[in-house]
Amino acid sequence: MSNVQNLKVVIVGAGQIGLSAALGAQRGNFSTNMTVFDINSDHIRQWEARASTFGVSETLRGTSDTGAFESALRQADFVLLATPVDAFAGVTKQIAPHLKEDAILTDVGSVKEPFVSQIAAALKEAGRTDVHFWWSHPGTGSAISGPQGAKEYMFRNASVFVEDGDMSNPHFQTLLRFWTCQGARIEQTNSHQHDRVFGFTSHLTHLLAFSLMSHGRNESGQLLESFRQAGTTLCNATRIATASDKMWVPILMGNRQVIEQAAELFCQKMESLLGSIQNGKGPVCERELAFAQEFRLTLAEKDRSGVSPLFREGVRGDIEDLLERNANDLTACEVLTLLREAGKDEAFTRTVLVPFLIAVADIHVNAEKDKELSMDLARTANPSILDLTAPALNDPVFMASLLGAHRDSVLSHARAFLGQVRRVVEGIRRGDEASLTSLITTGREHRLAMPLPRRLENATAHDRGVRVQFVIGG
């Protein structure tokens, strides 16, 4: 397989990740002969409408026709599974009889142990020991699902996790080349380690974002007005709540044991922070916030969003939005007084202070696991954890003062949020997919209903473009 450009490639799943991988591989001269298959003909039509904008109409063909798909498989040197993880077993059984000898098969799933074993079992059952399978997982993505979320440079400078393999094997080298030609960095590991790392750095962060959006509903299930008017703190922390339930329900269910452990450690840390606030231990609280800020700053170099500090570190700006005045000279007590006079103190707690505490607690949990699991977050942090923890970049002294000034409201709303998290985790433990699906779909609907912060109106044209990309899909 020395002449990589002549390889024939099949992508199974015309979604954001599969199409981004195909576009990136074409730009990296991996192949000029690709077929993408999706059983959803709407996805293929959406892709065909976009293909010409990338100049790949002839080299990256889409189809929802099973016959054409099977024909492409029989000639394919490289096959990428880019479906939801719970479809892997069924898809592998479908394609196994059609794969050519020495074909390379890989996937992009976010959880490995429960599902890659199913792929291997399906290949074995079909007698396809002549197919080379190693798993992959690009640790990045966009909040826009489907063909509309595809980007040709999605994996540039991103970490792609790949199953440990024999570096002398030419087929394994071809798999690595598929990702490195797109500008990705390879991180080799095993399935168990992978699932523990992503359980903390991605799966927990998604669960928290979904729960936070649920916390923003009233008794009738409608989005609170305070969430509709939220500023950058909440927008940053919940960007990932626009994710698809079809993708995330099986991921969370598939990695439930790690998620249960991660969520419990998160709740313990939140309770510890709330205890310091309740008991008036300002210096203790301030040290905890300072640690979170310092650790989050170590991830700044990896932060590829390009978002300016005006939008990225937005608590002062959120206060300005709520009060419609300059907030740089205000103390925490003055902020509380003015918010109460405006009837916006509860909104501030829900949309700024609680997301801030979530960010701080999540950083503490991941900092501890960073050492235990050798995650090297400064190098491998994914966009999920970068977004959720962005609020922790704010000044710890000012934030500690705000938390103390709003103590009773913070304690009430933060503990209500923790109750929501525990209910979600209990549902995952019971295997309650229906409740989890409802949580994610409702959260997605509500998150998409949140407008951009008002300060965007005063931004430069460059910052407008950056902000739109960041909030909606970057």
Secondary structure, 3 states (H helix, E strand, C coil): CCCCCECEEEEECCCHHHHHHHHHHHHCCCECEEEEECCCHHHHHHHHHHHHHHCCCCCEEEECCHHHHHHHHHHCCEEEECCCHHHHHHHHHHHHHHCCCCCEEEECCCCCHHHHHHHHHHHHHCCCCCCEECCEEECCCCCCCCHHHCCCCCCCCCEEEEECCCCCCHHHHHHHHHHHCCCCEEEEECHHHHHHHHHHHHHHHHHHHHHHHHHCECCCCCECHHHHCCCHHHHHHCHHHHCCHHHHHHHHHHCHHHHHHHHHHHHHHHHHHHHHHHCCCHHHHHHHHHHHHHHHHCCHHHCCCCCCHHHHCCHHHHHHHHHCCCCCCCCHHHHHHHHHHCCCHHHHHHHHHHHHHHHHHHHHHHHHHHHHCCCCHHHHCCHHHHHHCHHHHCCHHHHHHHHHHCHHHHHHHHHHHHHHHHHHHHHHHHCCHHHHHHHHHHHHHHHHHCCCCHHHHHCCHHHHHHHHHHHHHC
